Amino acid sequence: MSNSSLKVYVKPGCPWCVQVVGELRAKGFAFEEIDVIADRNAFAEMKRLSGQSLAPTITYGELVLADCGVPELRAFLQKHGIHP
């Protein structure tokens, strides 16, 4: 999936979002952070991709990890061989 990039759909003030974004930054990942409260279209896109409205939601190409914390993020990255 060399053409894939990480996208992280977040809600401001969400503690899980802050932790997931912090984990990705600490590990040196490049990613696009998308505020779904400020952008209604992004919120609709997150819901379409994940089938739910909870954040954080992470996408990498066609892969989706919805409503996750750091442990789920780590497992997702490892399972799919996603590295910084």
C-alpha positions as CSV (number, residue, x, y, z in Angstrom):
1,M,0.0,0.0,0.0
2,S,2.7,2.4,-0.9
3,N,0.2,5.0,-2.1
4,S,-1.7,4.9,1.2
5,S,-1.4,7.5,3.9
6,L,-2.7,7.6,7.5
7,K,-5.7,9.8,8.2
8,V,-6.9,10.4,11.7
9,Y,-10.4,11.7,12.2
10,V,-10.6,13.5,15.5
11,K,-12.9,15.5,17.7
12,P,-11.3,18.4,19.7
13,G,-11.1,17.7,23.4
14,C,-11.5,13.9,23.0
15,P,-9.0,12.3,25.3
16,W,-8.7,9.2,23.1
17,C,-8.0,11.4,20.1
18,V,-5.3,13.3,21.9
19,Q,-3.7,10.0,23.0
20,V,-3.8,8.4,19.5
21,V,-2.4,11.6,17.9
22,G,0.3,11.8,20.5
23,E,1.3,8.1,20.0
24,L,1.6,8.6,16.2
25,R,3.7,11.7,16.6
26,A,5.9,10.1,19.2
27,K,6.5,7.2,16.9
28,G,7.3,9.5,14.0
29,F,4.3,8.8,11.7
30,A,3.3,11.2,9.0
31,F,-0.5,11.6,9.0
32,E,-3.3,13.9,8.2
33,E,-5.3,15.0,11.3
34,I,-8.9,15.8,10.3
35,D,-11.2,17.7,12.7
36,V,-14.7,16.3,12.2
37,I,-16.4,18.9,14.3
38,A,-15.0,21.8,12.3
39,D,-15.7,20.1,9.0
40,R,-19.2,18.6,8.5
41,N,-18.1,16.9,5.3
42,A,-15.2,15.2,7.1
43,F,-17.7,14.0,9.7
44,A,-19.9,12.6,7.0
45,E,-16.9,10.9,5.4
46,M,-15.8,9.4,8.7
47,K,-19.3,8.0,9.2
48,R,-19.4,6.6,5.6
49,L,-16.0,4.9,6.0
50,S,-16.4,3.5,9.5
51,G,-20.2,3.1,9.8
52,Q,-20.2,5.0,13.1
53,S,-19.7,8.5,14.5
54,L,-17.1,7.9,17.2
55,A,-13.6,9.3,17.1
56,P,-10.8,8.7,16.7
57,T,-11.2,6.9,13.5
58,I,-8.1,6.0,11.5
59,T,-7.8,5.1,7.8
60,Y,-4.9,3.8,5.8
61,G,-5.9,3.2,2.2
62,E,-8.9,0.9,2.4
63,L,-8.2,-0.1,6.0
64,V,-10.3,1.4,8.8
65,L,-9.9,1.4,12.6
66,A,-12.9,3.0,14.3
67,D,-13.3,4.3,17.8
68,C,-9.9,3.2,19.1
69,G,-7.4,3.9,21.8
70,V,-3.6,3.5,21.8
71,P,-3.7,-0.3,22.4
72,E,-5.9,-0.9,19.4
73,L,-3.9,1.5,17.3
74,R,-0.7,-0.3,18.1
75,A,-2.3,-3.7,17.2
76,F,-3.7,-2.2,13.9
77,L,-0.3,-0.8,12.8
78,Q,1.5,-4.0,13.7
79,K,-1.1,-6.3,12.0
80,H,-0.9,-4.4,8.8
81,G,2.8,-3.7,8.8
82,I,2.4,0.1,8.9
83,H,5.6,1.9,9.8
84,P,6.7,5.5,10.0
